[in-house]
Amino acid sequence: MVSFEVIEHLEDSEALVREARRLVSNNGQFIVSTPNRDYYAESRSESGPNPFHTREFSPEEFRELLSRHFPY
């Protein structure tokens, strides 16, 4: 399962990860990406935050979210 640059647009990011875990087989993979909040905020300093993002993650926050549902 693949989800590139989607999770930051959702109100319930936990639901996406939970559903991915349900759908991915035990030996399957969930490939997911999201912008790095700190880098992204710095690179958009002149234009301001993305109005379509409901939540942006630091690498630590993203890792913690994923680790609640995926062991690796």
CHARMM internal coordinates of N, CA and C (Angstrom, degrees):
IC EDIT
DIST 1 N 1 CA 1.4400
DIST 1 CA 1 C 1.5297
ANGL 1 N 1 CA 1 C 107.67
DIST 1 C 2 N 1.3229
ANGL 1 CA 1 C 2 N 116.87
DIHE 1 N 1 CA 1 C 2 N 139.55
DIST 2 N 2 CA 1.4639
ANGL 1 C 2 N 2 CA 122.25
DIHE 1 CA 1 C 2 N 2 CA -178.28
DIST 2 CA 2 C 1.5272
ANGL 2 N 2 CA 2 C 110.01
DIHE 1 C 2 N 2 CA 2 C -128.89
DIST 2 C 3 N 1.3344
ANGL 2 CA 2 C 3 N 115.79
DIHE 2 N 2 CA 2 C 3 N 137.80
DIST 3 N 3 CA 1.4658
ANGL 2 C 3 N 3 CA 121.92
DIHE 2 CA 2 C 3 N 3 CA 176.62
DIST 3 CA 3 C 1.5263
ANGL 3 N 3 CA 3 C 108.43
DIHE 2 C 3 N 3 CA 3 C -145.43
DIST 3 C 4 N 1.3173
ANGL 3 CA 3 C 4 N 116.13
DIHE 3 N 3 CA 3 C 4 N 98.26
DIST 4 N 4 CA 1.4600
ANGL 3 C 4 N 4 CA 121.07
DIHE 3 CA 3 C 4 N 4 CA 179.37
DIST 4 CA 4 C 1.5259
ANGL 4 N 4 CA 4 C 110.58
DIHE 3 C 4 N 4 CA 4 C -100.07
DIST 4 C 5 N 1.3292
ANGL 4 CA 4 C 5 N 115.67
DIHE 4 N 4 CA 4 C 5 N 123.91
DIST 5 N 5 CA 1.4584
ANGL 4 C 5 N 5 CA 122.54
DIHE 4 CA 4 C 5 N 5 CA 172.16
DIST 5 CA 5 C 1.5388
ANGL 5 N 5 CA 5 C 113.01
DIHE 4 C 5 N 5 CA 5 C 54.78
DIST 5 C 6 N 1.3261
ANGL 5 CA 5 C 6 N 116.05
DIHE 5 N 5 CA 5 C 6 N 45.43
DIST 6 N 6 CA 1.4712
ANGL 5 C 6 N 6 CA 121.66
DIHE 5 CA 5 C 6 N 6 CA 178.52
DIST 6 CA 6 C 1.5280
ANGL 6 N 6 CA 6 C 111.12
DIHE 5 C 6 N 6 CA 6 C -117.39
DIST 6 C 7 N 1.3158
ANGL 6 CA 6 C 7 N 116.47
DIHE 6 N 6 CA 6 C 7 N -41.99
DIST 7 N 7 CA 1.4670
ANGL 6 C 7 N 7 CA 121.77
DIHE 6 CA 6 C 7 N 7 CA -169.16
DIST 7 CA 7 C 1.5305
ANGL 7 N 7 CA 7 C 112.76
DIHE 6 C 7 N 7 CA 7 C -58.26
DIST 7 C 8 N 1.3202
ANGL 7 CA 7 C 8 N 117.63
DIHE 7 N 7 CA 7 C 8 N -31.64
DIST 8 N 8 CA 1.4696
ANGL 7 C 8 N 8 CA 120.67
DIHE 7 CA 7 C 8 N 8 CA -178.84
DIST 8 CA 8 C 1.5288
ANGL 8 N 8 CA 8 C 112.77
DIHE 7 C 8 N 8 CA 8 C -71.70
DIST 8 C 9 N 1.3275
ANGL 8 CA 8 C 9 N 116.98
DIHE 8 N 8 CA 8 C 9 N -10.68
DIST 9 N 9 CA 1.4662
ANGL 8 C 9 N 9 CA 121.60
DIHE 8 CA 8 C 9 N 9 CA 179.40
DIST 9 CA 9 C 1.5343
ANGL 9 N 9 CA 9 C 112.81
DIHE 8 C 9 N 9 CA 9 C -94.23
DIST 9 C 10 N 1.3138
ANGL 9 CA 9 C 10 N 117.09
DIHE 9 N 9 CA 9 C 10 N -7.35
DIST 10 N 10 CA 1.4640
ANGL 9 C 10 N 10 CA 121.44
DIHE 9 CA 9 C 10 N 10 CA -173.55
DIST 10 CA 10 C 1.5259
ANGL 10 N 10 CA 10 C 112.55
DIHE 9 C 10 N 10 CA 10 C -96.72
DIST 10 C 11 N 1.3105
ANGL 10 CA 10 C 11 N 115.70
DIHE 10 N 10 CA 10 C 11 N 143.40
DIST 11 N 11 CA 1.4701
ANGL 10 C 11 N 11 CA 120.69
DIHE 10 CA 10 C 11 N 11 CA 174.75
DIST 11 CA 11 C 1.5239
ANGL 11 N 11 CA 11 C 111.07
DIHE 10 C 11 N 11 CA 11 C -67.31
DIST 11 C 12 N 1.3310
ANGL 11 CA 11 C 12 N 116.40
DIHE 11 N 11 CA 11 C 12 N -38.00
DIST 12 N 12 CA 1.4626
ANGL 11 C 12 N 12 CA 121.01
DIHE 11 CA 11 C 12 N 12 CA -176.31
DIST 12 CA 12 C 1.5309
ANGL 12 N 12 CA 12 C 109.53
DIHE 11 C 12 N 12 CA 12 C -117.54
DIST 12 C 13 N 1.3131
ANGL 12 CA 12 C 13 N 116.29
DIHE 12 N 12 CA 12 C 13 N 81.53
DIST 13 N 13 CA 1.4650
ANGL 12 C 13 N 13 CA 121.26
DIHE 12 CA 12 C 13 N 13 CA -178.76
DIST 13 CA 13 C 1.5252
ANGL 13 N 13 CA 13 C 111.30
DIHE 12 C 13 N 13 CA 13 C -63.94
DIST 13 C 14 N 1.3086
ANGL 13 CA 13 C 14 N 116.59
DIHE 13 N 13 CA 13 C 14 N -32.64
DIST 14 N 14 CA 1.4665
ANGL 13 C 14 N 14 CA 121.37
DIHE 13 CA 13 C 14 N 14 CA 178.56
DIST 14 CA 14 C 1.5273
ANGL 14 N 14 CA 14 C 110.46
DIHE 13 C 14 N 14 CA 14 C -60.82
DIST 14 C 15 N 1.3204
ANGL 14 CA 14 C 15 N 117.62
DIHE 14 N 14 CA 14 C 15 N -36.88
DIST 15 N 15 CA 1.4649
ANGL 14 C 15 N 15 CA 121.33
DIHE 14 CA 14 C 15 N 15 CA -179.56
DIST 15 CA 15 C 1.5250
ANGL 15 N 15 CA 15 C 111.26
DIHE 14 C 15 N 15 CA 15 C -63.71
DIST 15 C 16 N 1.3200
ANGL 15 CA 15 C 16 N 117.37
DIHE 15 N 15 CA 15 C 16 N -38.24
DIST 16 N 16 CA 1.4692
ANGL 15 C 16 N 16 CA 120.33
DIHE 15 CA 15 C 16 N 16 CA 178.34
DIST 16 CA 16 C 1.5258
ANGL 16 N 16 CA 16 C 110.22
DIHE 15 C 16 N 16 CA 16 C -62.86
DIST 16 C 17 N 1.3116
ANGL 16 CA 16 C 17 N 117.03
DIHE 16 N 16 CA 16 C 17 N -46.94
DIST 17 N 17 CA 1.4633
ANGL 16 C 17 N 17 CA 120.96
DIHE 16 CA 16 C 17 N 17 CA -178.50
DIST 17 CA 17 C 1.5287
ANGL 17 N 17 CA 17 C 110.40
DIHE 16 C 17 N 17 CA 17 C -66.39
DIST 17 C 18 N 1.3039
ANGL 17 CA 17 C 18 N 116.95
DIHE 17 N 17 CA 17 C 18 N -41.68
DIST 18 N 18 CA 1.4651
ANGL 17 C 18 N 18 CA 121.47
DIHE 17 CA 17 C 18 N 18 CA 178.44
DIST 18 CA 18 C 1.5349
ANGL 18 N 18 CA 18 C 110.86
DIHE 17 C 18 N 18 CA 18 C -60.98
DIST 18 C 19 N 1.3256
ANGL 18 CA 18 C 19 N 116.67
DIHE 18 N 18 CA 18 C 19 N -44.12
DIST 19 N 19 CA 1.4681
ANGL 18 C 19 N 19 CA 120.92
DIHE 18 CA 18 C 19 N 19 CA -179.89
DIST 19 CA 19 C 1.5295
ANGL 19 N 19 CA 19 C 110.57
DIHE 18 C 19 N 19 CA 19 C -68.79
DIST 19 C 20 N 1.3180
ANGL 19 CA 19 C 20 N 117.63
DIHE 19 N 19 CA 19 C 20 N -37.77
DIST 20 N 20 CA 1.4648
ANGL 19 C 20 N 20 CA 120.37
DIHE 19 CA 19 C 20 N 20 CA 176.45
DIST 20 CA 20 C 1.5227
ANGL 20 N 20 CA 20 C 109.60
DIHE 19 C 20 N 20 CA 20 C -60.50
DIST 20 C 21 N 1.3336
ANGL 20 CA 20 C 21 N 116.93
DIHE 20 N 20 CA 20 C 21 N -43.48
DIST 21 N 21 CA 1.4720
ANGL 20 C 21 N 21 CA 120.26
DIHE 20 CA 20 C 21 N 21 CA 179.38
DIST 21 CA 21 C 1.5171
ANGL 21 N 21 CA 21 C 110.90
DIHE 20 C 21 N 21 CA 21 C -61.82
DIST 21 C 22 N 1.3183
ANGL 21 CA 21 C 22 N 116.68
DIHE 21 N 21 CA 21 C 22 N -38.39
DIST 22 N 22 CA 1.4640
ANGL 21 C 22 N 22 CA 120.63
DIHE 21 CA 21 C 22 N 22 CA 179.61
DIST 22 CA 22 C 1.5273
ANGL 22 N 22 CA 22 C 111.12
DIHE 21 C 22 N 22 CA 22 C -65.19
DIST 22 C 23 N 1.3339
ANGL 22 CA 22 C 23 N 117.06
DIHE 22 N 22 CA 22 C 23 N -37.75
DIST 23 N 23 CA 1.4602
ANGL 22 C 23 N 23 CA 121.38
DIHE 22 CA 22 C 23 N 23 CA -174.60
DIST 23 CA 23 C 1.5293
ANGL 23 N 23 CA 23 C 114.41
DIHE 22 C 23 N 23 CA 23 C -85.74
DIST 23 C 24 N 1.3097
ANGL 23 CA 23 C 24 N 117.55
DIHE 23 N 23 CA 23 C 24 N -28.43
DIST 24 N 24 CA 1.4581
ANGL 23 C 24 N 24 CA 120.85
DIHE 23 CA 23 C 24 N 24 CA -176.36
DIST 24 CA 24 C 1.5266
ANGL 24 N 24 CA 24 C 109.80
DIHE 23 C 24 N 24 CA 24 C -79.48
DIST 24 C 25 N 1.3179
ANGL 24 CA 24 C 25 N 116.54
DIHE 24 N 24 CA 24 C 25 N 130.56
DIST 25 N 25 CA 1.4591
ANGL 24 C 25 N 25 CA 120.11
DIHE 24 CA 24 C 25 N 25 CA 178.79
DIST 25 CA 25 C 1.5274
ANGL 25 N 25 CA 25 C 110.28
DIHE 24 C 25 N 25 CA 25 C -66.71
DIST 25 C 26 N 1.3110
ANGL 25 CA 25 C 26 N 115.95
DIHE 25 N 25 CA 25 C 26 N 166.35
DIST 26 N 26 CA 1.4657
ANGL 25 C 26 N 26 CA 120.27
DIHE 25 CA 25 C 26 N 26 CA -177.34
DIST 26 CA 26 C 1.5194
ANGL 26 N 26 CA 26 C 113.30
DIHE 25 C 26 N 26 CA 26 C -58.04
DIST 26 C 27 N 1.3121
ANGL 26 CA 26 C 27 N 118.56
DIHE 26 N 26 CA 26 C 27 N -31.27
DIST 27 N 27 CA 1.4618
ANGL 26 C 27 N 27 CA 120.90
DIHE 26 CA 26 C 27 N 27 CA 178.36
DIST 27 CA 27 C 1.5318
ANGL 27 N 27 CA 27 C 111.80
DIHE 26 C 27 N 27 CA 27 C -105.98
DIST 27 C 28 N 1.3357
ANGL 27 CA 27 C 28 N 116.69
DIHE 27 N 27 CA 27 C 28 N 14.57
DIST 28 N 28 CA 1.4572
ANGL 27 C 28 N 28 CA 121.40
DIHE 27 CA 27 C 28 N 28 CA 178.97
DIST 28 CA 28 C 1.5197
ANGL 28 N 28 CA 28 C 111.91
DIHE 27 C 28 N 28 CA 28 C -86.80
DIST 28 C 29 N 1.3213
ANGL 28 CA 28 C 29 N 115.40
DIHE 28 N 28 CA 28 C 29 N -179.72
DIST 29 N 29 CA 1.4617
ANGL 28 C 29 N 29 CA 121.02
DIHE 28 CA 28 C 29 N 29 CA -179.50
DIST 29 CA 29 C 1.5290
ANGL 29 N 29 CA 29 C 110.37
DIHE 28 C 29 N 29 CA 29 C -130.97
DIST 29 C 30 N 1.3161
ANGL 29 CA 29 C 30 N 114.65
DIHE 29 N 29 CA 29 C 30 N 145.77
DIST 30 N 30 CA 1.4649
ANGL 29 C 30 N 30 CA 122.31
DIHE 29 CA 29 C 30 N 30 CA 172.32
DIST 30 CA 30 C 1.5166
ANGL 30 N 30 CA 30 C 105.79
DIHE 29 C 30 N 30 CA 30 C -115.34
DIST 30 C 31 N 1.3101
ANGL 30 CA 30 C 31 N 116.64
DIHE 30 N 30 CA 30 C 31 N 112.04
DIST 31 N 31 CA 1.4605
ANGL 30 C 31 N 31 CA 122.02
DIHE 30 CA 30 C 31 N 31 CA 180.00
DIST 31 CA 31 C 1.5204
ANGL 31 N 31 CA 31 C 106.79
DIHE 30 C 31 N 31 CA 31 C -103.75
DIST 31 C 32 N 1.3252
ANGL 31 CA 31 C 32 N 116.33
DIHE 31 N 31 CA 31 C 32 N 117.92
DIST 32 N 32 CA 1.4567
ANGL 31 C 32 N 32 CA 121.12
DIHE 31 CA 31 C 32 N 32 CA -173.13
DIST 32 CA 32 C 1.5252
ANGL 32 N 32 CA 32 C 109.25
DIHE 31 C 32 N 32 CA 32 C -139.20
DIST 32 C 33 N 1.3302
ANGL 32 CA 32 C 33 N 115.61
DIHE 32 N 32 CA 32 C 33 N 144.19
DIST 33 N 33 CA 1.4673
ANGL 32 C 33 N 33 CA 119.60
DIHE 32 CA 32 C 33 N 33 CA 177.13
DIST 33 CA 33 C 1.5210
ANGL 33 N 33 CA 33 C 109.76
DIHE 32 C 33 N 33 CA 33 C -138.17
DIST 33 C 34 N 1.3194
ANGL 33 CA 33 C 34 N 114.54
DIHE 33 N 33 CA 33 C 34 N 157.51
DIST 34 N 34 CA 1.4567
ANGL 33 C 34 N 34 CA 122.73
DIHE 33 CA 33 C 34 N 34 CA 175.93
DIST 34 CA 34 C 1.5261
ANGL 34 N 34 CA 34 C 107.21
DIHE 33 C 34 N 34 CA 34 C -155.83
DIST 34 C 35 N 1.3157
ANGL 34 CA 34 C 35 N 118.64
DIHE 34 N 34 CA 34 C 35 N 152.80
DIST 35 N 35 CA 1.4686
ANGL 34 C 35 N 35 CA 118.88
DIHE 34 CA 34 C 35 N 35 CA 178.45
DIST 35 CA 35 C 1.5308
ANGL 35 N 35 CA 35 C 111.45
DIHE 34 C 35 N 35 CA 35 C -63.59
DIST 35 C 36 N 1.3076
ANGL 35 CA 35 C 36 N 116.16
DIHE 35 N 35 CA 35 C 36 N 145.28
DIST 36 N 36 CA 1.4585
ANGL 35 C 36 N 36 CA 122.71
DIHE 35 CA 35 C 36 N 36 CA 173.01
DIST 36 CA 36 C 1.5293
ANGL 36 N 36 CA 36 C 106.95
DIHE 35 C 36 N 36 CA 36 C -72.44
DIST 36 C 37 N 1.3287
ANGL 36 CA 36 C 37 N 117.44
DIHE 36 N 36 CA 36 C 37 N 114.53
DIST 37 N 37 CA 1.4625
ANGL 36 C 37 N 37 CA 121.76
DIHE 36 CA 36 C 37 N 37 CA -173.94
DIST 37 CA 37 C 1.5282
ANGL 37 N 37 CA 37 C 112.73
DIHE 36 C 37 N 37 CA 37 C -52.93
DIST 37 C 38 N 1.3150
ANGL 37 CA 37 C 38 N 117.67
DIHE 37 N 37 CA 37 C 38 N -45.88
DIST 38 N 38 CA 1.4645
ANGL 37 C 38 N 38 CA 120.71
DIHE 37 CA 37 C 38 N 38 CA -176.00
DIST 38 CA 38 C 1.5232
ANGL 38 N 38 CA 38 C 111.86
DIHE 37 C 38 N 38 CA 38 C -65.79
DIST 38 C 39 N 1.3215
ANGL 38 CA 38 C 39 N 116.97
DIHE 38 N 38 CA 38 C 39 N -46.72
DIST 39 N 39 CA 1.4628
ANGL 38 C 39 N 39 CA 120.45
DIHE 38 CA 38 C 39 N 39 CA 178.65
DIST 39 CA 39 C 1.5247
ANGL 39 N 39 CA 39 C 110.67
DIHE 38 C 39 N 39 CA 39 C -66.76
DIST 39 C 40 N 1.3242
ANGL 39 CA 39 C 40 N 115.53
DIHE 39 N 39 CA 39 C 40 N -43.27
DIST 40 N 40 CA 1.4624
ANGL 39 C 40 N 40 CA 121.18
DIHE 39 CA 39 C 40 N 40 CA -176.86
DIST 40 CA 40 C 1.5312
ANGL 40 N 40 CA 40 C 110.60
DIHE 39 C 40 N 40 CA 40 C -62.43
DIST 40 C 41 N 1.3219
ANGL 40 CA 40 C 41 N 117.54
DIHE 40 N 40 CA 40 C 41 N -43.89
DIST 41 N 41 CA 1.4689
ANGL 40 C 41 N 41 CA 121.23
DIHE 40 CA 40 C 41 N 41 CA 179.68
DIST 41 CA 41 C 1.5234
ANGL 41 N 41 CA 41 C 110.63
DIHE 40 C 41 N 41 CA 41 C -62.32
DIST 41 C 42 N 1.3216
ANGL 41 CA 41 C 42 N 116.40
DIHE 41 N 41 CA 41 C 42 N -41.42
DIST 42 N 42 CA 1.4670
ANGL 41 C 42 N 42 CA 120.30
DIHE 41 CA 41 C 42 N 42 CA 179.32
DIST 42 CA 42 C 1.5261
ANGL 42 N 42 CA 42 C 111.20
DIHE 41 C 42 N 42 CA 42 C -66.12
DIST 42 C 43 N 1.3187
ANGL 42 CA 42 C 43 N 117.45
DIHE 42 N 42 CA 42 C 43 N -41.54
DIST 43 N 43 CA 1.4683
ANGL 42 C 43 N 43 CA 120.74
DIHE 42 CA 42 C 43 N 43 CA -177.76
DIST 43 CA 43 C 1.5290
ANGL 43 N 43 CA 43 C 112.14
DIHE 42 C 43 N 43 CA 43 C -71.66
DIST 43 C 44 N 1.3326
ANGL 43 CA 43 C 44 N 118.01
DIHE 43 N 43 CA 43 C 44 N -20.58
DIST 44 N 44 CA 1.4673
ANGL 43 C 44 N 44 CA 122.17
DIHE 43 CA 43 C 44 N 44 CA 179.91
DIST 44 CA 44 C 1.5234
ANGL 44 N 44 CA 44 C 111.62
DIHE 43 C 44 N 44 CA 44 C -105.99
DIST 44 C 45 N 1.3081
ANGL 44 CA 44 C 45 N 117.51
DIHE 44 N 44 CA 44 C 45 N 18.79
DIST 45 N 45 CA 1.4660
ANGL 44 C 45 N 45 CA 120.33
DIHE 44 CA 44 C 45 N 45 CA -174.25
DIST 45 CA 45 C 1.5258
ANGL 45 N 45 CA 45 C 113.10
DIHE 44 C 45 N 45 CA 45 C -55.71
DIST 45 C 46 N 1.3083
ANGL 45 CA 45 C 46 N 118.14
DIHE 45 N 45 CA 45 C 46 N -36.84
DIST 46 N 46 CA 1.4754
ANGL 45 C 46 N 46 CA 120.13
DIHE 45 CA 45 C 46 N 46 CA -179.85
DIST 46 CA 46 C 1.5182
ANGL 46 N 46 CA 46 C 112.84
DIHE 45 C 46 N 46 CA 46 C -77.57
DIST 46 C 47 N 1.3324
ANGL 46 CA 46 C 47 N 117.25
DIHE 46 N 46 CA 46 C 47 N -37.55
DIST 47 N 47 CA 1.4648
ANGL 46 C 47 N 47 CA 119.89
DIHE 46 CA 46 C 47 N 47 CA -176.71
DIST 47 CA 47 C 1.5256
ANGL 47 N 47 CA 47 C 113.09
DIHE 46 C 47 N 47 CA 47 C -90.56
DIST 47 C 48 N 1.3189
ANGL 47 CA 47 C 48 N 117.85
DIHE 47 N 47 CA 47 C 48 N -12.71
DIST 48 N 48 CA 1.4613
ANGL 47 C 48 N 48 CA 121.06
DIHE 47 CA 47 C 48 N 48 CA 178.18
DIST 48 CA 48 C 1.5098
ANGL 48 N 48 CA 48 C 112.23
DIHE 47 C 48 N 48 CA 48 C 86.65
DIST 48 C 49 N 1.3214
ANGL 48 CA 48 C 49 N 116.61
DIHE 48 N 48 CA 48 C 49 N 178.17
DIST 49 N 49 CA 1.4656
ANGL 48 C 49 N 49 CA 120.61
DIHE 48 CA 48 C 49 N 49 CA -176.87
DIST 49 CA 49 C 1.5271
ANGL 49 N 49 CA 49 C 111.82
DIHE 48 C 49 N 49 CA 49 C -66.18
DIST 49 C 50 N 1.3042
ANGL 49 CA 49 C 50 N 114.99
DIHE 49 N 49 CA 49 C 50 N 154.73
DIST 50 N 50 CA 1.4622
ANGL 49 C 50 N 50 CA 121.09
DIHE 49 CA 49 C 50 N 50 CA 177.42
DIST 50 CA 50 C 1.5273
ANGL 50 N 50 CA 50 C 108.16
DIHE 49 C 50 N 50 CA 50 C -72.43
DIST 50 C 51 N 1.3223
ANGL 50 CA 50 C 51 N 118.26
DIHE 50 N 50 CA 50 C 51 N 119.47
DIST 51 N 51 CA 1.4666
ANGL 50 C 51 N 51 CA 120.15
DIHE 50 CA 50 C 51 N 51 CA -177.03
DIST 51 CA 51 C 1.5277
ANGL 51 N 51 CA 51 C 113.58
DIHE 50 C 51 N 51 CA 51 C -69.73
DIST 51 C 52 N 1.3262
ANGL 51 CA 51 C 52 N 117.50
DIHE 51 N 51 CA 51 C 52 N -11.84
DIST 52 N 52 CA 1.4698
ANGL 51 C 52 N 52 CA 121.06
DIHE 51 CA 51 C 52 N 52 CA -178.85
DIST 52 CA 52 C 1.5262
ANGL 52 N 52 CA 52 C 112.78
DIHE 51 C 52 N 52 CA 52 C -94.48
DIST 52 C 53 N 1.3233
ANGL 52 CA 52 C 53 N 117.28
DIHE 52 N 52 CA 52 C 53 N -5.09
DIST 53 N 53 CA 1.4682
ANGL 52 C 53 N 53 CA 120.78
DIHE 52 CA 52 C 53 N 53 CA 177.84
DIST 53 CA 53 C 1.5222
ANGL 53 N 53 CA 53 C 109.33
DIHE 52 C 53 N 53 CA 53 C -90.93
DIST 53 C 54 N 1.3182
ANGL 53 CA 53 C 54 N 115.60
DIHE 53 N 53 CA 53 C 54 N 125.39
DIST 54 N 54 CA 1.4603
ANGL 53 C 54 N 54 CA 119.38
DIHE 53 CA 53 C 54 N 54 CA 176.59
DIST 54 CA 54 C 1.5150
ANGL 54 N 54 CA 54 C 111.45
DIHE 53 C 54 N 54 CA 54 C -88.80
DIST 54 C 55 N 1.3444
ANGL 54 CA 54 C 55 N 116.23
DIHE 54 N 54 CA 54 C 55 N -25.42
DIST 55 N 55 CA 1.4667
ANGL 54 C 55 N 55 CA 120.89
DIHE 54 CA 54 C 55 N 55 CA 177.49
DIST 55 CA 55 C 1.5148
ANGL 55 N 55 CA 55 C 108.84
DIHE 54 C 55 N 55 CA 55 C -156.86
DIST 55 C 56 N 1.3123
ANGL 55 CA 55 C 56 N 115.64
DIHE 55 N 55 CA 55 C 56 N 134.57
DIST 56 N 56 CA 1.4565
ANGL 55 C 56 N 56 CA 121.44
DIHE 55 CA 55 C 56 N 56 CA 173.61
DIST 56 CA 56 C 1.5185
ANGL 56 N 56 CA 56 C 107.39
DIHE 55 C 56 N 56 CA 56 C -115.30
DIST 56 C 57 N 1.3257
ANGL 56 CA 56 C 57 N 116.44
DIHE 56 N 56 CA 56 C 57 N 146.32
DIST 57 N 57 CA 1.4554
ANGL 56 C 57 N 57 CA 122.51
DIHE 56 CA 56 C 57 N 57 CA -172.77
DIST 57 CA 57 C 1.5224
ANGL 57 N 57 CA 57 C 112.07
DIHE 56 C 57 N 57 CA 57 C -113.04
DIST 57 C 58 N 1.3147
ANGL 57 CA 57 C 58 N 115.57
DIHE 57 N 57 CA 57 C 58 N 144.25
DIST 58 N 58 CA 1.4623
ANGL 57 C 58 N 58 CA 120.35
DIHE 57 CA 57 C 58 N 58 CA 164.81
DIST 58 CA 58 C 1.5364
ANGL 58 N 58 CA 58 C 105.24
DIHE 57 C 58 N 58 CA 58 C -78.95
DIST 58 C 59 N 1.3227
ANGL 58 CA 58 C 59 N 118.62
DIHE 58 N 58 CA 58 C 59 N 161.78
DIST 59 N 59 CA 1.4703
ANGL 58 C 59 N 59 CA 119.11
DIHE 58 CA 58 C 59 N 59 CA 177.67
DIST 59 CA 59 C 1.5296
ANGL 59 N 59 CA 59 C 112.53
DIHE 58 C 59 N 59 CA 59 C -56.47
DIST 59 C 60 N 1.3206
ANGL 59 CA 59 C 60 N 117.47
DIHE 59 N 59 CA 59 C 60 N -38.92
DIST 60 N 60 CA 1.4578
ANGL 59 C 60 N 60 CA 120.75
DIHE 59 CA 59 C 60 N 60 CA 179.97
DIST 60 CA 60 C 1.5341
ANGL 60 N 60 CA 60 C 111.93
DIHE 59 C 60 N 60 CA 60 C -65.66
DIST 60 C 61 N 1.3243
ANGL 60 CA 60 C 61 N 117.05
DIHE 60 N 60 CA 60 C 61 N -42.76
DIST 61 N 61 CA 1.4670
ANGL 60 C 61 N 61 CA 120.77
DIHE 60 CA 60 C 61 N 61 CA 178.93
DIST 61 CA 61 C 1.5269
ANGL 61 N 61 CA 61 C 111.21
DIHE 60 C 61 N 61 CA 61 C -64.16
DIST 61 C 62 N 1.3220
ANGL 61 CA 61 C 62 N 116.29
DIHE 61 N 61 CA 61 C 62 N -40.73
DIST 62 N 62 CA 1.4612
ANGL 61 C 62 N 62 CA 120.64
DIHE 61 CA 61 C 62 N 62 CA -179.27
DIST 62 CA 62 C 1.5322
ANGL 62 N 62 CA 62 C 110.20
DIHE 61 C 62 N 62 CA 62 C -66.74
DIST 62 C 63 N 1.3099
ANGL 62 CA 62 C 63 N 116.93
DIHE 62 N 62 CA 62 C 63 N -43.83
DIST 63 N 63 CA 1.4626
ANGL 62 C 63 N 63 CA 121.91
DIHE 62 CA 62 C 63 N 63 CA 178.25
DIST 63 CA 63 C 1.5279
ANGL 63 N 63 CA 63 C 110.12
DIHE 62 C 63 N 63 CA 63 C -60.82
DIST 63 C 64 N 1.3201
ANGL 63 CA 63 C 64 N 117.37
DIHE 63 N 63 CA 63 C 64 N -41.72
DIST 64 N 64 CA 1.4657
ANGL 63 C 64 N 64 CA 121.47
DIHE 63 CA 63 C 64 N 64 CA -179.61
DIST 64 CA 64 C 1.5293
ANGL 64 N 64 CA 64 C 111.02
DIHE 63 C 64 N 64 CA 64 C -65.14
DIST 64 C 65 N 1.3202
ANGL 64 CA 64 C 65 N 117.04
DIHE 64 N 64 CA 64 C 65 N -43.07
DIST 65 N 65 CA 1.4663
ANGL 64 C 65 N 65 CA 121.43
DIHE 64 CA 64 C 65 N 65 CA 177.33
DIST 65 CA 65 C 1.5221
ANGL 65 N 65 CA 65 C 110.38
DIHE 64 C 65 N 65 CA 65 C -59.40
DIST 65 C 66 N 1.3127
ANGL 65 CA 65 C 66 N 117.03
DIHE 65 N 65 CA 65 C 66 N -48.94
DIST 66 N 66 CA 1.4635
ANGL 65 C 66 N 66 CA 120.56
DIHE 65 CA 65 C 66 N 66 CA -178.21
DIST 66 CA 66 C 1.5237
ANGL 66 N 66 CA 66 C 111.90
DIHE 65 C 66 N 66 CA 66 C -66.09
DIST 66 C 67 N 1.3130
ANGL 66 CA 66 C 67 N 117.36
DIHE 66 N 66 CA 66 C 67 N -38.33
DIST 67 N 67 CA 1.4646
ANGL 66 C 67 N 67 CA 120.45
DIHE 66 CA 66 C 67 N 67 CA -176.41
DIST 67 CA 67 C 1.5287
ANGL 67 N 67 CA 67 C 113.06
DIHE 66 C 67 N 67 CA 67 C -68.74
DIST 67 C 68 N 1.3128
ANGL 67 CA 67 C 68 N 118.02
DIHE 67 N 67 CA 67 C 68 N -18.16
DIST 68 N 68 CA 1.4689
ANGL 67 C 68 N 68 CA 120.07
DIHE 67 CA 67 C 68 N 68 CA 176.32
DIST 68 CA 68 C 1.5296
ANGL 68 N 68 CA 68 C 111.26
DIHE 67 C 68 N 68 CA 68 C -68.28
DIST 68 C 69 N 1.3346
ANGL 68 CA 68 C 69 N 116.98
DIHE 68 N 68 CA 68 C 69 N -20.70
DIST 69 N 69 CA 1.4676
ANGL 68 C 69 N 69 CA 120.66
DIHE 68 CA 68 C 69 N 69 CA -176.10
DIST 69 CA 69 C 1.5251
ANGL 69 N 69 CA 69 C 113.75
DIHE 68 C 69 N 69 CA 69 C -122.60
DIST 69 C 70 N 1.3121
ANGL 69 CA 69 C 70 N 117.11
DIHE 69 N 69 CA 69 C 70 N -22.50
DIST 70 N 70 CA 1.4692
ANGL 69 C 70 N 70 CA 121.38
DIHE 69 CA 69 C 70 N 70 CA -178.78
DIST 70 CA 70 C 1.5296
ANGL 70 N 70 CA 70 C 109.58
DIHE 69 C 70 N 70 CA 70 C -124.32
DIST 70 C 71 N 1.3188
ANGL 70 CA 70 C 71 N 117.54
DIHE 70 N 70 CA 70 C 71 N 129.06
DIST 71 N 71 CA 1.4598
ANGL 70 C 71 N 71 CA 120.13
DIHE 70 CA 70 C 71 N 71 CA -176.88
DIST 71 CA 71 C 1.5288
ANGL 71 N 71 CA 71 C 113.45
DIHE 70 C 71 N 71 CA 71 C -72.42
DIST 71 C 72 N 1.3398
ANGL 71 CA 71 C 72 N 118.41
DIHE 71 N 71 CA 71 C 72 N -22.08
DIST 72 N 72 CA 1.4674
ANGL 71 C 72 N 72 CA 121.09
DIHE 71 CA 71 C 72 N 72 CA -176.71
DIST 72 CA 72 C 1.5087
ANGL 72 N 72 CA 72 C 110.98
DIHE 71 C 72 N 72 CA 72 C -125.82
END
COOR INIT
IC SEED 1 N 1 CA 1 C
IC BUILD
